[in-house]
Amino acid sequence: MLNAQNVKKDFPIFSNHDDLYYFDSASTTQKPQAVIDSVSSFYSSSNANIHRALYKIGETATDAYENVRIKIKSFLNVPDTHEIVFTKGTTESINLVSNAWGRKHLKQKHSIIISEMEHHANIVPWQMIAKEKQAKVKYIPLSENGELAINTLNKLIDENTKIISIVHQSNVFGTINPVEKIIKIAKELNILTLIDGAQSVPHFKVDIEEMGCDFFVFSGHKILGPTGVGVLIARKELLESMDPFLGGGVMIDEVTMNGSTWNQIPLKFEAGTANIAQVIGLGEAIGYVQNVGIEKIYQHEKELLAYCLQKFKEIDELKIYGNPSHRGGIITFNIDDIHPHDLAKFLDTDNICIRAGHHCAQPIMHKIGKSSTARVSFYLYNDFGEIDYLCETIKKTISIFK
């Protein structure tokens, strides 16, 4: 186990709120001082636009920005830095693919396969492009225990299937999906794959080259980084074949009154002034995670998950949704006769932060017959004592409602 109390010393929010119990890292993570300092330092010492300026601080800013691609390449074992595109987040990354790839390659009667487990960010963009191109979206069913019915995949696939886009780890059940198996099936049939790694990259080791997917996406703010920055990783030949998603500065090679030509990848997909400070902050966050050790973080969360599941099972009024065999540090639940929003507000009075709602995953809510649920999620700064306090406060809330 990591020493969470020592870890917390690196996070100023916990010294500013010394009684804060934060169980919502699946939504966004807290930021270490090193990340905050890296963003502040950029603005105070090297604030300049990138890929343009010939003066020193401009070159310093460009180097700092581009060095983050090198960090990501190492952290996730990406074959080439040219395959790493900076975006605003996971949502924009998926929209980039659905538009820039989908608009060019999808046609009437083509099909896209996703699942009933997806976050809205991996549903809505595909529905939008499918409607535009008169294609079809198919869904891998969700089983009662919170796992995907992968055995149905071969029935869903046909000669018109062009891409399979699947979440790596569910933001509702914590289910870690067998994406390698899905990718293998897809490769054998020349079907592209996109993996939503928003909930996986911060929590366990991801190896892009070994995984072999065509597109991979994640967000900075879920891995201790700033908001407003995300990453799309894609095979070089795919990026080169795709048209730009946005037009403007940086992404062009030449502009005339008769038309324009595009910059080389990845800049072809990074139009305008980038979120420079946020990208630099993401690089610092990845460095922090590497220093702690991603395997240590995974084992820490695994122990927290097992402990919390056991404590939750001791509360008769508490129902846990999903029981996947391979899961990360996320538990979704409800309390008998207490609306999850009421539970969240009552817990907040004791400085406990949990998520309550549909978790941007309404198809899952429909599947389990609920409009909303409560959710706790763990990260490297949580510990057993916090879980004890959470459970005691839940019991107190139950007694109040009785």
C-alpha positions as CSV (number, residue, x, y, z in Angstrom):
1,M,0.0,0.0,0.0
2,L,1.0,3.5,-0.7
3,N,1.2,5.9,2.3
4,A,-1.8,8.1,1.3
5,Q,-1.1,10.6,4.1
6,N,2.4,11.2,2.7
7,V,1.0,11.4,-0.9
8,K,-1.5,14.0,0.3
9,K,1.3,16.3,1.3
10,D,2.0,16.8,-2.4
11,F,-1.6,18.0,-3.0
12,P,-2.4,21.5,-1.8
13,I,-6.2,21.0,-1.8
14,F,-5.8,18.6,1.1
15,S,-3.9,21.1,3.2
16,N,-6.4,23.8,2.3
17,H,-9.2,21.4,3.3
18,D,-7.7,19.2,6.0
19,D,-11.0,17.3,6.5
20,L,-11.7,16.6,2.8
21,Y,-12.6,13.0,1.9
22,Y,-12.4,12.9,-1.9
23,F,-14.0,9.8,-3.6
24,D,-14.7,11.2,-7.1
25,S,-11.4,10.7,-8.9
26,A,-13.3,8.9,-11.8
27,S,-14.8,12.3,-12.5
28,T,-11.6,14.4,-12.0
29,T,-8.4,14.0,-10.0
30,Q,-6.8,16.5,-7.6
31,K,-3.6,18.2,-8.7
32,P,-0.2,17.9,-7.1
33,Q,1.8,21.1,-6.4
34,A,4.3,20.1,-9.0
35,V,1.6,20.2,-11.7
36,I,0.2,23.5,-10.5
37,D,3.8,25.0,-10.4
38,S,4.5,23.8,-13.9
39,V,1.5,25.7,-15.3
40,S,2.3,28.8,-13.3
41,S,6.0,28.6,-14.3
42,F,5.1,28.6,-17.9
43,Y,3.0,31.7,-17.6
44,S,5.6,33.5,-15.4
45,S,8.8,32.5,-17.2
46,S,8.3,31.2,-20.8
47,N,4.8,32.4,-21.9
48,A,5.0,32.6,-25.7
49,N,3.2,30.9,-28.6
50,I,4.7,27.7,-30.0
51,H,5.8,26.6,-33.5
52,R,6.1,30.2,-34.5
53,A,8.5,32.4,-32.5
54,L,12.2,32.6,-33.3
55,Y,13.0,34.3,-29.9
56,K,14.3,32.4,-26.9
57,I,11.2,32.1,-24.7
58,G,9.2,31.0,-27.8
59,E,11.7,28.2,-28.5
60,T,11.6,27.3,-24.8
61,A,7.8,27.0,-24.9
62,T,7.9,24.9,-28.0
63,D,10.5,22.6,-26.6
64,A,8.5,22.2,-23.4
65,Y,5.3,21.4,-25.3
66,E,7.0,18.9,-27.7
67,N,8.8,17.2,-24.8
68,V,5.4,16.1,-23.5
69,R,4.9,14.0,-26.6
70,I,8.2,12.3,-25.8
71,K,7.0,11.6,-22.2
72,I,3.7,10.1,-23.4
73,K,5.6,8.0,-26.0
74,S,7.7,6.5,-23.1
75,F,4.8,6.3,-20.6
76,L,2.4,4.4,-22.9
77,N,5.0,2.8,-25.3
78,V,3.7,4.6,-28.4
79,P,5.7,3.7,-31.5
80,D,6.2,7.3,-32.8
81,T,5.7,10.8,-31.3
82,H,4.0,11.8,-34.7
83,E,1.1,9.5,-33.6
84,I,0.3,11.7,-30.6
85,V,-2.2,14.5,-31.1
86,F,-3.1,17.0,-28.3
87,T,-6.8,17.7,-27.9
88,K,-9.1,19.3,-25.3
89,G,-9.9,15.9,-23.8
90,T,-11.2,12.4,-24.4
91,T,-14.5,13.8,-25.8
92,E,-12.8,15.9,-28.4
93,S,-10.5,13.1,-29.3
94,I,-13.4,10.7,-30.1
95,N,-15.2,13.5,-32.0
96,L,-12.0,14.1,-34.0
97,V,-11.9,10.4,-35.1
98,S,-15.7,10.2,-35.8
99,N,-15.5,13.3,-37.9
100,A,-12.1,13.2,-39.6
101,W,-12.0,9.5,-40.1
102,G,-15.8,8.7,-40.2
103,R,-16.8,11.4,-42.6
104,K,-14.3,10.2,-45.1
105,H,-14.7,6.4,-44.7
106,L,-18.2,5.7,-43.5
107,K,-21.0,5.2,-46.1
108,Q,-24.6,4.1,-46.2
109,K,-25.2,0.7,-44.6
110,H,-21.8,0.7,-42.9
111,S,-21.9,-0.2,-39.2
112,I,-20.1,1.0,-36.1
113,I,-19.9,-1.3,-33.0
114,I,-19.8,0.2,-29.5
115,S,-21.3,-1.1,-26.3
116,E,-24.0,-0.5,-23.8
117,M,-21.3,0.3,-21.3
118,E,-20.0,3.4,-22.9
119,H,-19.7,7.0,-21.6
120,H,-21.8,9.4,-23.6
121,A,-18.6,10.7,-25.2
122,N,-18.2,7.3,-26.9
123,I,-21.9,7.1,-28.0
124,V,-23.1,10.5,-29.1
125,P,-20.3,11.2,-31.7
126,W,-20.9,7.9,-33.4
127,Q,-24.7,8.4,-33.4
128,M,-24.2,11.8,-35.0
129,I,-21.9,10.6,-37.8
130,A,-24.0,7.5,-38.4
131,K,-27.0,9.7,-38.9
132,E,-25.2,11.9,-41.3
133,K,-23.7,9.0,-43.3
134,Q,-26.8,6.8,-43.0
135,A,-24.7,4.2,-41.2
136,K,-25.7,2.0,-38.3
137,V,-24.6,1.9,-34.6
138,K,-24.6,-1.6,-33.0
139,Y,-24.2,-2.3,-29.3
140,I,-22.4,-5.1,-27.5
141,P,-24.9,-6.0,-24.7
142,L,-24.1,-5.5,-21.0
143,S,-24.6,-8.5,-18.7
144,E,-26.1,-8.3,-15.2
145,N,-22.8,-8.5,-13.5
146,G,-21.5,-5.4,-15.3
147,E,-19.4,-7.2,-18.0
148,L,-19.7,-7.0,-21.8
149,A,-21.2,-10.1,-23.5
150,I,-18.1,-10.4,-25.8
151,N,-19.5,-13.7,-27.1
152,T,-22.1,-11.7,-29.1
153,L,-19.4,-9.7,-31.0
154,N,-19.1,-12.2,-33.9
155,K,-22.9,-12.0,-34.4
156,L,-22.8,-8.2,-34.5
157,I,-19.9,-8.0,-37.0
158,D,-20.7,-8.2,-40.7
159,E,-19.0,-7.2,-43.9
160,N,-20.2,-3.6,-43.4
161,T,-18.5,-3.2,-40.0
162,K,-15.8,-0.5,-40.2
163,I,-14.9,0.3,-36.6
164,I,-15.3,-1.0,-33.0
165,S,-15.0,1.7,-30.3
166,I,-14.9,0.4,-26.7
167,V,-14.2,1.7,-23.3
168,H,-11.1,0.2,-21.6
169,Q,-12.4,0.6,-18.0
170,S,-16.0,1.4,-17.2
171,N,-16.6,4.7,-15.3
172,V,-19.7,3.1,-13.7
173,F,-18.8,-0.5,-12.7
174,G,-15.0,-0.2,-12.9
175,T,-15.1,-3.2,-15.3
176,I,-11.7,-3.6,-17.1
177,N,-12.7,-4.9,-20.6
178,P,-10.7,-7.5,-22.5
179,V,-9.8,-5.0,-25.2
180,E,-6.9,-7.1,-26.4
181,K,-9.3,-9.9,-27.3
182,I,-11.6,-7.4,-29.1
183,I,-8.7,-5.9,-31.0
184,K,-7.5,-9.4,-32.1
185,I,-11.0,-10.3,-33.5
186,A,-11.2,-6.9,-35.3
187,K,-7.7,-7.2,-36.8
188,E,-8.5,-10.6,-38.3
189,L,-11.4,-9.0,-40.1
190,N,-9.7,-5.7,-41.1
191,I,-11.9,-3.7,-38.7
192,L,-10.5,-0.6,-37.0
193,T,-10.5,-0.2,-33.2
194,L,-10.7,2.8,-30.9
195,I,-10.1,2.3,-27.2
196,D,-11.4,4.9,-24.7
197,G,-8.6,5.0,-22.0
198,A,-9.9,7.8,-19.9
199,Q,-10.4,5.5,-16.9
200,S,-7.5,3.2,-17.6
201,V,-4.4,5.3,-18.3
202,P,-4.4,6.9,-14.7
203,H,-4.8,3.6,-12.9
204,F,-2.8,0.7,-14.6
205,K,-0.1,0.1,-17.1
206,V,-1.2,0.6,-20.7
207,D,1.1,-0.5,-23.6
208,I,-0.1,1.0,-26.9
209,E,2.2,-1.0,-29.1
210,E,1.4,-4.3,-27.4
211,M,-2.3,-3.5,-27.4
212,G,-2.3,-2.9,-31.1
213,C,-5.4,-0.7,-31.4
214,D,-5.8,1.9,-34.2
215,F,-6.9,4.8,-32.0
216,F,-6.5,5.4,-28.3
217,V,-7.8,8.4,-26.3
218,F,-7.5,9.7,-22.8
219,S,-7.8,13.0,-20.7
220,G,-5.2,14.9,-18.7
221,H,-7.5,15.9,-15.8
222,K,-8.1,12.2,-14.8
223,I,-4.4,11.6,-14.4
224,L,-3.5,14.5,-12.0
225,G,-3.2,16.9,-14.9
226,P,-5.0,20.1,-15.8
227,T,-8.4,20.3,-17.4
228,G,-8.7,21.2,-21.0
229,V,-6.1,18.8,-22.4
230,G,-6.4,15.3,-23.8
231,V,-4.6,13.0,-26.2
232,L,-5.5,11.1,-29.3
233,I,-3.0,8.4,-30.3
234,A,-3.5,6.9,-33.8
235,R,-1.5,4.9,-36.3
236,K,0.6,7.2,-38.5
237,E,-0.9,6.0,-41.8
238,L,-4.5,6.7,-40.5
239,L,-3.6,10.2,-39.4
240,E,-2.0,10.9,-42.7
241,S,-5.1,9.6,-44.6
242,M,-7.5,11.7,-42.6
243,D,-8.6,15.2,-43.4
244,P,-8.2,17.9,-40.7
245,F,-10.9,18.2,-38.0
246,L,-10.4,22.0,-37.5
247,G,-9.0,24.6,-39.8
248,G,-6.8,27.6,-38.9
249,G,-3.2,28.4,-37.9
250,V,-0.5,25.7,-37.4
251,M,-2.4,23.0,-39.2
252,I,-1.6,24.4,-42.7
253,D,1.3,24.1,-45.0
254,E,0.3,26.7,-47.5
255,V,-2.7,28.9,-47.9
256,T,-3.7,30.7,-51.2
257,M,-6.8,32.3,-52.5
258,N,-7.5,29.0,-54.4
259,G,-7.1,26.6,-51.5
260,S,-4.9,25.3,-48.7
261,T,-2.6,22.4,-48.1
262,W,-2.0,20.7,-44.7
263,N,0.9,20.5,-42.3
264,Q,2.4,17.2,-41.4
265,I,1.0,15.1,-38.6
266,P,0.4,15.6,-35.7
267,L,0.2,19.4,-36.3
268,K,-2.4,18.8,-39.0
269,F,-4.8,18.2,-36.2
270,E,-3.7,20.9,-33.8
271,A,-5.3,24.0,-35.3
272,G,-4.8,27.4,-33.6
273,T,-3.0,28.3,-30.3
274,A,-2.8,25.1,-28.3
275,N,-3.5,24.7,-24.6
276,I,0.2,25.1,-24.0
277,A,0.3,25.4,-20.2
278,Q,-2.1,22.6,-19.8
279,V,0.0,20.3,-22.0
280,I,3.0,21.1,-20.0
281,G,1.0,20.4,-16.8
282,L,0.0,17.0,-18.3
283,G,3.7,16.2,-18.8
284,E,4.4,17.0,-15.2
285,A,1.5,14.9,-14.1
286,I,2.7,11.9,-16.1
287,G,6.1,12.4,-14.5
288,Y,4.6,12.4,-11.1
289,V,2.7,9.1,-11.8
290,Q,5.9,7.6,-13.2
291,N,7.8,8.5,-10.0
292,V,5.2,6.9,-7.8
293,G,4.9,3.9,-10.1
294,I,1.8,3.0,-12.0
295,E,2.0,-0.6,-10.7
296,K,2.1,0.6,-7.1
297,I,-1.0,2.8,-7.9
298,Y,-2.8,-0.1,-9.3
299,Q,-2.1,-2.4,-6.3
300,H,-3.0,0.4,-3.9
301,E,-6.4,0.9,-5.6
302,K,-6.9,-2.9,-5.7
303,E,-6.6,-3.2,-2.0
304,L,-8.9,-0.1,-1.4
305,L,-11.5,-1.7,-3.7
306,A,-11.4,-5.0,-1.9
307,Y,-11.7,-3.3,1.5
308,C,-14.5,-1.0,0.5
309,L,-16.5,-3.8,-1.2
310,Q,-16.3,-5.8,2.1
311,K,-17.3,-2.9,4.2
312,F,-20.2,-2.1,1.9
313,K,-21.5,-5.6,2.0
314,E,-21.8,-5.2,5.8
315,I,-24.5,-2.5,5.2
316,D,-27.8,-4.2,4.6
317,E,-29.5,-1.3,3.0
318,L,-26.7,-0.8,0.4
319,K,-27.0,-2.4,-3.0
320,I,-23.9,-2.6,-5.3
321,Y,-24.4,-2.6,-9.0
322,G,-22.3,-4.9,-11.1
323,N,-19.8,-7.5,-10.0
324,P,-17.2,-7.8,-12.7
325,S,-14.4,-10.3,-12.2
326,H,-11.8,-7.8,-13.4
327,R,-12.3,-4.3,-12.1
328,G,-10.7,-1.1,-11.1
329,G,-11.3,1.2,-8.1
330,I,-14.9,2.2,-8.9
331,I,-18.1,1.1,-7.0
332,T,-21.6,2.1,-8.0
333,F,-24.3,1.7,-5.5
334,N,-27.6,2.9,-4.0
335,I,-29.1,3.0,-0.5
336,D,-32.7,1.7,0.0
337,D,-35.2,4.5,0.2
338,I,-32.6,7.3,-0.1
339,H,-32.2,9.1,-3.4
340,P,-28.5,9.1,-4.5
341,H,-28.6,12.9,-4.7
342,D,-29.9,13.1,-1.1
343,L,-27.1,10.7,0.0
344,A,-24.5,12.8,-1.8
345,K,-25.7,16.0,-0.1
346,F,-25.8,14.5,3.3
347,L,-22.3,13.0,2.9
348,D,-21.1,16.5,1.8
349,T,-22.1,17.9,5.1
350,D,-19.4,15.6,6.5
351,N,-16.9,16.7,3.8
352,I,-17.2,13.5,1.8
353,C,-17.2,13.9,-2.0
354,I,-19.0,11.2,-4.0
355,R,-20.7,11.3,-7.4
356,A,-24.4,11.0,-7.7
357,G,-26.3,10.9,-11.0
358,H,-26.3,9.0,-14.3
359,H,-22.5,9.3,-14.7
360,C,-22.8,10.3,-18.4
361,A,-23.9,6.7,-19.0
362,Q,-27.7,6.7,-19.3
363,P,-27.9,3.5,-21.3
364,I,-26.3,1.7,-18.2
365,M,-28.9,3.4,-16.0
366,H,-31.7,2.1,-18.3
367,K,-30.2,-1.3,-18.1
368,I,-30.2,-1.5,-14.3
369,G,-33.6,0.2,-14.1
370,K,-32.4,3.4,-12.3
371,S,-32.3,7.0,-13.2
372,S,-29.2,7.6,-11.1
373,T,-26.9,5.9,-8.7
374,A,-24.2,6.9,-6.2
375,R,-20.5,6.2,-7.0
376,V,-17.2,6.2,-5.2
377,S,-13.9,6.0,-6.9
378,F,-10.4,5.7,-5.5
379,Y,-6.9,7.0,-6.3
380,L,-3.4,7.1,-4.8
381,Y,-4.4,9.7,-2.1
382,N,-7.2,7.5,-0.5
383,D,-6.8,5.1,2.3
384,F,-8.6,2.6,4.6
385,G,-9.3,5.1,7.2
386,E,-11.2,7.3,4.8
387,I,-13.3,4.3,3.7
388,D,-14.1,3.6,7.4
389,Y,-15.3,7.2,7.8
390,L,-17.3,6.9,4.6
391,C,-19.1,3.8,5.8
392,E,-19.8,5.2,9.2
393,T,-21.3,8.3,7.7
394,I,-23.4,6.3,5.3
395,K,-24.8,4.4,8.3
396,K,-25.5,7.7,10.1
397,T,-27.3,8.9,7.0
398,I,-29.4,5.8,6.9
399,S,-30.4,6.2,10.5
400,I,-31.5,9.8,9.9
401,F,-33.7,8.8,7.0
402,K,-35.3,6.0,9.1
